[in-house]
Amino acid sequence: MRDLIEHSIKVITREQAPSGAYPACSSFAVYGYAWLRDGAFVAESMRAHGIADGARAFHEWTARVLTDRAERIEAVVAALTAGEEIDQARFLPTRYTLDGADGSESWWDFQLDGYGTWLWALQRHLDGSTDHAFAGAVTLTVRYLCAAWRLPCYDWWEEHAEQVHVATLASVEAGLRAALRTGLLADGDAGTASSTADAIAAVIAADGSVDGRLRKWLGSDAVDGSLLAAVAPFRLADDATARRTVAAVERDLLDDGGVHRFRADVFYGGGRWPVLAGLLGQSYLRLGRPGDARRQLAWIAGTAADNGDLPEQVSDRLLHPQQRQEWLERWGPVATPLLWSHAAYLSLAAELGVTL
């Protein structure tokens, strides 16, 4: 397991761009871009293993990306505050080129979770210090999220843009509460962030839950693996909701040690994802189940290729195997190495005390 920790750190360090951005997977056809969600979890995993320089470079890159778009963000916020309906093309993208530009290819773009996740990871990186170099980017991100959080958008998996997704709401709430802890917000923005986070929590409690556990999107009874983030590491769900949500994931998505995204997943046939095994392991630790968490760590390690690279998903137990071939023809083999998969392994290993 320590060999895979060492390899994961090497992969992430090697792949980080000179700008500080983390590509999702530089060898995969359409993943040579930087997603804020992926990058935030990657940076957090490096911080957890005491590697602060790479994490800071990512956070500084993100801050530049956001402050470079200050006028765009303020225009969107003003329009939403005035009650205007605006074209989705005006919103911030979900992925950027490694030098911080908008991607030129058509993509499933309007997505809020990455911006909340970045705030959450940044606050953990700052670890109690008040670094005013990030104040402008934090303020812009908070204003953007406070204005846009109620809108339907794409989920973690860039699907179902017509829905309000509970994992997205949790990511935004976690980010706003983290921003408050940084001490970088002026009083007015801090008040708005606090009231918005409370409003999101109320929506999740009232409409984002069914049978005492979290639901995939408002109005759905389905389960989604991304909901685990609300249990851990965001730690937003109360203990009872956390237990029931984990139980629902175990019932519907846990499959011989690995975790599927959701039952209707057809992407590459719907395999099992190491990133979700990592979140389940962290959730087990929160619930006082360290043995189960260790089994998740071992399962992730078992998905590694001979050279130690971790894939986006494994294809041995597919939910919809008839759908796999069309993705192979479209984009080729599953993305490997996926930096977020390596980050999931590193984060869970750190929480279990497995380090170099």
NUKEMAR-796010 format. One record per residue (C-alpha): x, y, z; residue in one letter. Coordinates in nm, 4 decimals, decimal comma. Last residue first. Example, Ala and Ser with C-alpha at 12.3 -4.5 7.8 and 13.67 -1.06 7.14 Angstrom:
REM residues 2
- 1,3670/-0,1060/0,7140/s .
- 1,2300/-0,4500/0,7800/a .
REM end
This chain:
REM residues 356
- 0,5268/0,6952/0,3650/l .
- 0,1757/0,7131/0,5003/t .
- -0,1024/0,4778/0,6122/v .
- -0,2670/0,6499/0,9102/g .
- -0,6191/0,5474/0,8094/l .
- -0,7072/0,9089/0,7344/e .
- -0,3934/0,9375/0,5233/a .
- -0,4789/0,6211/0,3297/a .
- -0,8268/0,7550/0,2573/l .
- -0,6858/1,0785/0,1189/s .
- -0,4130/0,9085/-0,0839/l .
- -0,6482/0,6563/-0,2447/y .
- -0,8994/0,9245/-0,3370/a .
- -0,6171/1,1373/-0,4773/a .
- -0,4996/0,8525/-0,7008/h .
- -0,8541/0,8186/-0,8334/s .
- -0,8723/1,1981/-0,8829/w .
- -0,5528/1,1877/-1,0877/l .
- -0,7010/0,9427/-1,3355/l .
- -0,4204/0,7293/-1,4707/p .
- -0,5850/0,5935/-1,6798/t .
- -0,9035/0,7086/-1,8560/a .
- -1,1049/0,4077/-1,9776/v .
- -1,0001/0,2808/-2,3208/p .
- -1,0903/0,4710/-2,6406/g .
- -1,3013/0,7865/-2,6674/w .
- -1,5908/0,7179/-2,9070/r .
- -1,5300/0,3565/-3,0027/e .
- -1,4664/0,2571/-2,6425/l .
- -1,7716/0,4586/-2,5425/w .
- -1,9941/0,2728/-2,7927/e .
- -1,8526/-0,0588/-2,6756/q .
- -1,9532/-0,0183/-2,3116/r .
- -2,3306/0,0207/-2,3528/q .
- -2,4135/-0,3520/-2,3725/q .
- -2,2385/-0,3982/-2,0377/p .
- -2,5084/-0,2040/-1,8492/h .
- -2,4382/-0,2385/-1,4754/l .
- -2,0819/-0,3515/-1,5370/l .
- -1,8802/-0,5840/-1,3148/r .
- -1,5341/-0,6228/-1,4731/d .
- -1,5071/-0,2731/-1,6160/s .
- -1,3070/-0,0727/-1,3672/v .
- -1,3469/0,3024/-1,3394/q .
- -1,1368/0,6174/-1,3626/e .
- -0,8247/0,4036/-1,3645/p .
- -0,5339/0,3861/-1,1170/l .
- -0,1723/0,3620/-1,2369/d .
- 0,0537/0,1292/-1,0378/g .
- 0,2637/-0,0005/-1,3282/n .
- 0,0823/-0,3360/-1,3289/d .
- -0,2511/-0,1532/-1,3389/a .
- -0,4167/-0,0548/-1,0123/a .
- -0,7683/-0,1807/-0,9323/t .
- -0,6503/-0,3850/-0,6352/g .
- -0,5244/-0,0743/-0,4596/a .
- -0,8788/0,0636/-0,4667/i .
- -1,0096/-0,2576/-0,3092/w .
- -0,7430/-0,2443/-0,0380/a .
- -0,8449/0,1080/0,0581/l .
- -1,2095/0,0012/0,0636/q .
- -1,1208/-0,2927/0,2885/r .
- -0,9417/-0,0532/0,5227/r .
- -1,2599/0,1535/0,5510/a .
- -1,4612/-0,1578/0,6377/d .
- -1,2198/-0,2316/0,9208/g .
- -1,2333/0,1308/1,0352/p .
- -1,6132/0,1291/1,0896/r .
- -1,6729/0,4152/1,3352/g .
- -1,9334/0,5983/1,1262/l .
- -1,6884/0,8715/1,0258/r .
- -1,4407/0,6032/0,9258/l .
- -1,7023/0,4325/0,7117/y .
- -1,7702/0,7626/0,5369/s .
- -1,4000/0,7979/0,4553/q .
- -1,4053/0,4471/0,3079/g .
- -1,7194/0,5261/0,1106/l .
- -1,5500/0,8367/-0,0268/l .
- -1,2480/0,6307/-0,1324/g .
- -1,4639/0,3630/-0,2913/a .
- -1,6355/0,6462/-0,4749/l .
- -1,3071/0,7721/-0,6203/v .
- -1,2146/0,4136/-0,7119/p .
- -1,5198/0,3903/-0,9422/w .
- -1,7105/0,0737/-1,0305/r .
- -1,8364/0,0277/-1,3871/g .
- -2,1421/0,1601/-1,5690/g .
- -2,1194/0,0346/-1,9259/g .
- -1,8486/0,2773/-2,0362/y .
- -2,0913/0,5504/-1,9206/f .
- -2,4277/0,3682/-1,8901/v .
- -2,5148/0,4656/-1,5321/d .
- -2,8815/0,3927/-1,4521/a .
- -2,8010/0,2353/-1,1128/r .
- -2,5848/0,5189/-0,9888/f .
- -2,2076/0,5853/-0,9536/r .
- -2,1038/0,2248/-0,8913/h .
- -1,9008/0,1376/-0,5807/v .
- -1,6419/-0,1379/-0,5432/g .
- -1,6113/-0,4072/-0,2755/g .
- -1,8104/-0,6822/-0,4443/d .
- -2,0757/-0,4363/-0,5624/d .
- -2,1765/-0,1376/-0,3506/l .
- -2,4340/0,0641/-0,5469/l .
- -2,7896/-0,0169/-0,4360/d .
- -2,7717/-0,1684/-0,0882/r .
- -2,4356/-0,0290/0,0194/e .
- -2,5263/0,3149/-0,1144/v .
- -2,8571/0,2982/0,0737/a .
- -2,6777/0,1960/0,3941/a .
- -2,4341/0,4856/0,3536/v .
- -2,7272/0,7245/0,3213/t .
- -2,9015/0,5726/0,6237/r .
- -2,5923/0,6026/0,8420/r .
- -2,5205/0,9602/0,7321/a .
- -2,8804/1,0664/0,7823/t .
- -2,8688/0,9356/1,1403/a .
- -2,5306/1,0929/1,2093/d .
- -2,6136/1,4354/1,0699/d .
- -2,5154/1,5052/0,7100/a .
- -2,2677/1,7889/0,6583/l .
- -1,9407/1,6028/0,7157/r .
- -1,7756/1,7390/0,3989/f .
- -1,5284/1,4464/0,3900/p .
- -1,7377/1,2510/0,4502/a .
- -2,1159/1,2209/0,4887/v .
- -2,1973/1,4927/0,2345/a .
- -1,9282/1,3404/0,0122/a .
- -2,1209/1,0111/0,0156/l .
- -2,3910/1,1748/-0,1956/l .
- -2,1582/1,1368/-0,4954/s .
- -2,2413/0,7658/-0,5016/g .
- -2,5967/0,8383/-0,6124/d .
- -2,9216/0,6979/-0,4750/v .
- -3,2594/0,7284/-0,6454/a .
- -3,5851/0,8493/-0,4860/d .
- -3,5922/1,1641/-0,6977/s .
- -3,7833/1,4851/-0,6202/g .
- -3,4784/1,6987/-0,5529/l .
- -3,1777/1,5119/-0,6865/w .
- -2,9899/1,1934/-0,5956/k .
- -3,1555/1,1517/-0,2545/r .
- -3,0100/1,1744/0,0953/l .
- -3,1350/0,9476/0,3713/r .
- -3,4189/0,9580/0,6272/g .
- -3,6747/0,7852/0,4061/d .
- -3,6241/1,0582/0,1457/v .
- -3,3957/1,3580/0,1698/s .
- -3,3161/1,6569/-0,0486/g .
- -3,6538/1,8263/-0,0039/d .
- -3,6755/1,9284/0,3622/a .
- -3,3295/1,8578/0,5021/a .
- -3,1478/1,9436/0,1782/i .
- -3,3530/2,2620/0,1396/v .
- -3,2810/2,3625/0,5000/a .
- -2,9088/2,3016/0,4576/a .
- -2,9135/2,5205/0,1462/i .
- -3,0856/2,8001/0,3385/a .
- -2,8292/2,7744/0,6193/d .
- -2,5446/2,7986/0,3683/a .
- -2,7170/3,1000/0,2118/t .
- -2,7550/3,2751/0,5485/s .
- -2,3876/3,2222/0,6293/s .
- -2,2603/3,3244/0,2874/a .
- -2,4769/3,6373/0,2885/t .
- -2,3502/3,7388/0,6306/g .
- -1,9912/3,6743/0,5309/a .
- -2,0359/3,8796/0,2140/d .
- -2,1597/4,1760/0,4160/g .
- -1,8947/4,1416/0,6865/d .
- -1,6006/4,1195/0,4472/a .
- -1,4839/3,7694/0,3695/l .
- -1,1280/3,6441/0,4198/l .
- -1,1706/3,4936/0,7687/g .
- -1,1020/3,1509/0,6204/t .
- -1,3745/2,9902/0,8310/r .
- -1,6504/3,1717/0,6426/l .
- -1,5139/3,0346/0,3156/a .
- -1,5377/2,6829/0,4599/a .
- -1,9067/2,7320/0,5373/r .
- -1,9622/2,8528/0,1813/l .
- -1,7699/2,5625/0,0319/g .
- -1,9497/2,2963/0,2350/a .
- -2,2847/2,4473/0,1350/e .
- -2,1834/2,4488/-0,2314/v .
- -2,0630/2,0886/-0,2259/s .
- -2,3758/1,9799/-0,0374/a .
- -2,5999/2,1504/-0,2932/l .
- -2,4087/1,9769/-0,5724/t .
- -2,4435/1,6392/-0,3988/a .
- -2,8163/1,7110/-0,3634/v .
- -2,8675/1,7770/-0,7329/h .
- -3,1108/2,0389/-0,8631/v .
- -3,2281/1,8960/-1,1964/q .
- -3,2507/2,0104/-1,5614/e .
- -2,8775/1,9690/-1,6203/a .
- -2,9196/1,5925/-1,5926/h .
- -2,5589/1,4782/-1,6471/e .
- -2,2135/1,6212/-1,5961/e .
- -2,1054/1,3458/-1,3545/w .
- -2,0845/1,5753/-1,0513/w .
- -2,4284/1,7129/-1,1471/d .
- -2,5183/1,9514/-1,4298/y .
- -2,7246/2,2532/-1,3317/c .
- -3,0648/2,3486/-1,1924/p .
- -3,0537/2,6925/-1,0288/l .
- -3,0875/2,7428/-0,6524/r .
- -2,7133/2,7862/-0,5994/w .
- -2,6681/3,0724/-0,8468/a .
- -2,6508/3,3974/-0,6486/a .
- -2,4867/3,2601/-0,3347/c .
- -2,2483/3,0563/-0,5496/l .
- -2,1319/3,3551/-0,7523/y .
- -2,0965/3,5795/-0,4475/r .
- -1,8943/3,3135/-0,2659/v .
- -1,6693/3,2588/-0,5670/t .
- -1,6007/3,6308/-0,6078/l .
- -1,5204/3,6700/-0,2374/t .
- -1,2864/3,3699/-0,2354/v .
- -1,1071/3,4936/-0,5471/a .
- -1,0540/3,8410/-0,4009/g .
- -0,9432/3,7160/-0,0594/a .
- -0,6881/3,4629/-0,1860/f .
- -0,3793/3,6838/-0,1500/a .
- -0,5254/3,7803/0,1869/h .
- -0,3840/3,4662/0,3466/d .
- -0,5516/3,4292/0,6839/t .
- -0,3953/3,1194/0,8383/s .
- -0,6209/2,8644/1,0049/g .
- -0,5245/2,5643/0,7968/d .
- -0,4822/2,7521/0,4669/l .
- -0,4921/2,4180/0,2831/h .
- -0,8090/2,3123/0,4625/r .
- -0,9703/2,6439/0,3673/q .
- -0,8613/2,5971/0,0071/l .
- -1,0131/2,2482/-0,0093/a .
- -1,3588/2,3707/0,0984/w .
- -1,3447/2,6754/-0,1296/l .
- -1,2465/2,4491/-0,4215/w .
- -1,5324/2,2102/-0,3446/t .
- -1,7805/2,4951/-0,3683/g .
- -1,6497/2,5991/-0,7077/y .
- -1,6381/2,2407/-0,8317/g .
- -2,0008/2,1762/-0,7354/d .
- -2,1489/2,4531/-0,9492/l .
- -2,1852/2,3065/-1,3001/q .
- -2,2839/2,4841/-1,6195/f .
- -2,0570/2,3223/-1,8801/d .
- -2,1574/2,0036/-2,0504/w .
- -1,8940/2,0584/-2,3202/w .
- -1,8436/2,2046/-2,6687/s .
- -1,4733/2,2413/-2,7380/e .
- -1,2867/2,5728/-2,7000/s .
- -1,2116/2,5306/-2,3297/g .
- -1,2096/2,8511/-2,1294/d .
- -0,8559/2,9698/-2,0564/a .
- -0,6578/2,8999/-1,7398/g .
- -0,3224/2,7821/-1,8754/d .
- -0,4182/2,4209/-1,8131/l .
- -0,7366/2,4648/-2,0128/t .
- -1,0438/2,5044/-1,7999/y .
- -1,3329/2,2844/-1,6875/r .
- -1,6789/2,3438/-1,5391/t .
- -1,7294/2,6711/-1,7194/p .
- -1,8440/2,9920/-1,5482/l .
- -2,1922/3,1068/-1,6409/f .
- -2,2602/3,3257/-1,9440/r .
- -2,3098/3,0277/-2,1753/a .
- -2,6042/2,9248/-1,9571/q .
- -2,8080/3,2118/-2,0988/d .
- -2,9548/3,4407/-1,8374/i .
- -3,2972/3,4719/-1,6804/e .
- -3,3107/3,7992/-1,4911/e .
- -3,4211/3,8274/-1,1296/g .
- -3,2162/4,1364/-1,0519/a .
- -2,9936/3,9284/-0,8232/t .
- -2,9400/3,6861/-1,1109/l .
- -2,8292/3,9644/-1,3441/a .
- -2,6026/4,1254/-1,0843/a .
- -2,4402/3,7924/-1,0003/v .
- -2,3826/3,7135/-1,3681/v .
- -2,2273/4,0573/-1,4261/a .
- -2,0107/4,0229/-1,1145/e .
- -1,8800/3,6886/-1,2356/i .
- -1,7982/3,8163/-1,5846/r .
- -1,6255/4,1244/-1,4445/e .
- -1,4174/3,9126/-1,2058/a .
- -1,3127/3,6595/-1,4682/r .
- -0,9358/3,7040/-1,4283/d .
- -1,0018/3,6882/-1,0533/t .
- -1,1389/3,3384/-1,0955/l .
- -0,8639/3,1842/-1,3057/v .
- -0,6013/3,3572/-1,0923/r .
- -0,7487/3,2093/-0,7726/a .
- -0,7555/2,8676/-0,9349/t .
- -0,3865/2,8924/-1,0262/w .
- -0,3015/2,9996/-0,6703/e .
- -0,4963/2,7036/-0,5333/h .
- -0,3158/2,4651/-0,7667/f .
- 0,0261/2,6066/-0,6786/a .
- -0,0637/2,5797/-0,3096/r .
- -0,1422/2,2111/-0,3465/a .
- 0,1841/2,1464/-0,5283/g .
- 0,3838/2,3221/-0,2579/d .
- 0,2026/2,1662/0,0395/a .
- 0,3084/1,8035/0,0232/i .
- 0,2415/1,6911/0,3813/g .
- 0,0495/1,3765/0,2949/h .
- -0,2912/1,5309/0,3699/a .
- -0,1892/1,8345/0,1656/r .
- -0,1404/1,6084/-0,1354/m .
- -0,4869/1,4621/-0,0909/s .
- -0,6392/1,8091/-0,0560/e .
- -0,4775/1,9211/-0,3810/a .
- -0,6206/1,6189/-0,5624/v .
- -0,9673/1,6775/-0,4154/f .
- -0,9552/2,0413/-0,5289/a .
- -0,8220/1,9425/-0,8700/g .
- -1,1049/1,6996/-0,9372/d .
- -1,3684/1,9533/-0,8346/r .
- -1,1981/2,2446/-1,0106/l .
- -1,1763/2,0515/-1,3379/w .
- -0,8516/2,1071/-1,5273/a .
- -0,8335/1,9899/-1,8879/y .
- -0,6521/1,7049/-2,0620/g .
- -0,9593/1,4892/-2,0041/y .
- -1,0991/1,4806/-2,3588/v .
- -0,8924/1,2100/-2,5319/a .
- -0,7280/1,0571/-2,2262/f .
- -0,3493/1,0777/-2,1763/s .
- -0,3566/1,4003/-1,9730/s .
- -0,6019/1,2645/-1,7182/c .
- -0,7934/1,5118/-1,5000/a .
- -0,5323/1,7791/-1,5599/p .
- -0,4055/1,9478/-1,2406/y .
- -0,3384/2,3193/-1,2761/a .
- -0,0352/2,4801/-1,1124/g .
- 0,0679/2,6798/-1,4205/s .
- 0,3685/2,4499/-1,4713/p .
- 0,1123/2,1682/-1,5159/a .
- 0,0729/1,8946/-1,2548/q .
- 0,1137/1,5553/-1,4204/e .
- 0,4485/1,4637/-1,2660/r .
- 0,3438/1,5635/-0,9138/t .
- 0,0171/1,3707/-0,9395/i .
- 0,1878/1,0611/-1,0785/v .
- 0,4716/1,0756/-0,8254/k .
- 0,2300/1,1142/-0,5327/i .
- 0,0292/0,8179/-0,6580/s .
- 0,3447/0,6074/-0,6972/h .
- 0,4552/0,6728/-0,3398/e .
- 0,1087/0,5957/-0,2053/i .
- 0,0957/0,2844/-0,4247/l .
- 0,4255/0,1622/-0,2784/d .
- 0,2887/0,2381/0,0684/r .
- 0,0000/0,0000/0,0000/m .
REM end
